[in-house]
Amino acid sequence: MIIKRLYLKILFAFLGILLITILLTTGLFMMTAGRSYKSCLERQNLAKFKILKVMAQKELDRQKNLPAEKNADFIALLNTYTQIFGIKLWLTEPGGPIIWQNFEGPVSFLYGKDRRQVHHDDGIIIYHYVLQWQEYYAVIPIKYRNQGLQIHLFLDKGKAKHYNTLFFIGLFVIILTATLMLVPMISYITRRINRLNQSALEFAGGNLSVRTDIKGDDEIAKFGDTFNRMADRLERLIINSKELTANVSHELRSPLARLRVSKELIIDKLEQQGITDDAVIRLLNNIESDIGDLDTLIEEALALSKMNYQESALTPETFRFSEFIKSMMAPYHPLLSSNNLTLDLDIKDFGKARQDKALIKSVFSNLMDNAIKYSPPGTCIHVCAGTVSPKGLEFSVTNTCAPMRQEDLDRLFNPFFRIAGQKASGTGLGLAIAQQQIQRCQGTIRAEHNGREICLAVYIP
């Protein structure tokens, strides 16, 4: 699972560090103080076992004729010992069955435990348990008659378990308290980062006046100040750039208007003088065409500049997508006929859609204008529309096109890019504007070439 929220990452990182610290501390304790404490317990237990062995041997030696389990003083000694130290105790002959025990039930608690055997003086054997080293099981040999006896002792760990439970409860309380103390701090950090992120999103959306107001002297506050300084500088640069674009546009349109008027005056003068030189008329028409291209270039450059610097809000509407596409095709029939082009429609009626109609119309018009402009006479333009789950709306325009290099296809949506050797007039901004518009509604546009035709496909979620 990938954790995306910052406060969860910080919280889990803290808990991981805390857990590792506890484990390392516990391991260090077990390697140092724990070993010392265990060694001390072992020496104390061994001393108790030796005392028991001496006292038990003395009681048995005083009444050798009595069986051990019938020796009242011997049994009383064992009972006293078990009551003082809280252990389970039983007697056996070496390798034989139990002949006496101070508890009820079988000796089943010894089985299934991982034990480590330790030999000591006087034949005493102690077994320590690896996982629960507070427990022990000991065997004390006693000289009695010919066969001897063995006293078995097992520590009753009831109290030790209680202490372990309390320890783990305390450990859980420590972790919980540390977590509860950390949550407000994490929330404080993430709130400030979210505010900074929101300001950045508003700035990216075109609100150039937005600034963040994060207080403090820490790294996040310094980052907020850096963001504000960056926003100030970018706002000045963008405003200056927009003003420059507007001024250049105004200055360019004024001489273009004068050129158009001068061209009309020349035509009127030629008509008045009765001059009908085809070469002159052709040159004047070329001037008019160039003026139109420059005017279109200025208009599209302004539109692209506006989309780059400030995105207006989308206005989605509910409409039947297939009928909308068909309605946009009507104005193109005369243009298709004049260019000796045919149209093939493949439009699926899948129901209603909710999108910005003006945006879709602009994109579709750009694709159709591009297809008509660059299609050779006598060819066909294919228009498809439908749905692609889960992408959403899909429409595409396919037209005949000369083979293209992959690097030209990759640069097709770059502003002012035109394929080398292309004779058709154009500014190289139409597809760049279409891509900008599609990206505003989180869609994609791509170009594919199969060697004979080029397909421009649009996907809108």
LINQUI-V514955 format. One line per field, one symbol per residue. ss: DSSP state (H for helix, E for strand, L for the rest). phi: phi as a letter, one per 30 degrees, with the letter a starting at -180 (. if undefined). burial: 1 if it has 24 or more other ideal C-beta (glycine too) atoms within 12 Angstrom, else 0. A space follows every 50 residues. Layout:
BEGIN
ss=???
phi=???
burial=???
END
This chain:
BEGIN
ss=LLLLLHHHHHHHHHHHHHHHHHHHHHHHHHHLHHHHHHHHHHHHHHHHHH HHHHHHHHHHHHLLLLLHHHLHHHHHHHHHHHHHHLEEEEEELLLLLEEE ELLLLLLLLLLLLLEEEEELHHHLEEEEELLLLLLEEEEEEELLLLLLEE EEEEELLHHHHHHHHHHHHHHHHHHHHHHHHHHHHHHHHHHHHHHHHHHH HHHHLLLLLLLLLLLLLLHHHHHHHHHHHHHHHHHHHHHHHHHHHHHHHH HHHHHHHHHHHHHHHHHHHHHHLLLLLHHHHHHHHHHHHHHHHHHHHHHH HHHHHHHHHLLLLLLLEEEEHHHHHHHHHHHHHHHHHHLLLEEEEEELLL LEEEELHHHHHHHHHHHHHHHHHHLLLLLEEEEEEEEELLLEEEEEEEEE LLLLLHHHHHLLLLLLLLLLLLLLLLLLLHHHHHHHHHHHLLLEEEEEEL LLEEEEEEEEL
phi=.cdcdddddddddddddddddddddddddddcdddddddddddddddddd ddddddddddddbddddedcddddddddddddddcibcbacbdeicddca acbcjddcdddicdcbdbcbdiidcccccddbdddabbbcdbdahcdibb ccbbddceddddddddddddddddddddddddeedddddddddddddddd dddddjddddbcbdckbddddddddddddddedddddddddddddddddd dddddddddddddddddddddddidbdddddddddddddddddddddddd ddddddddcacdddbdbcaddddddddddeddddddddchccbbcbcccc jcbbbddddddddddddddddddcddeicbccccblbbdcdjdbbbbbbd adebddddddcdcddidbddidcddlcicedddddeddddcicbbbcbbc jbbcccccbbd
burial=00000010001000000100000000000000000001000100110111 01101110110000000100100110110011001011111110000001 11000000000000100101000111111000111111111101000111 11111010000000000000000000000001000100100110110011 00100001011101000001001100110010010001000100100010 00000100000010000000000000000000010000001001111101 11111111100000000000110111011001000100101010101000 00101110111111111111111110001111111100000111111111 10010000100110101110000001111111111111111011101010 00111111110
END
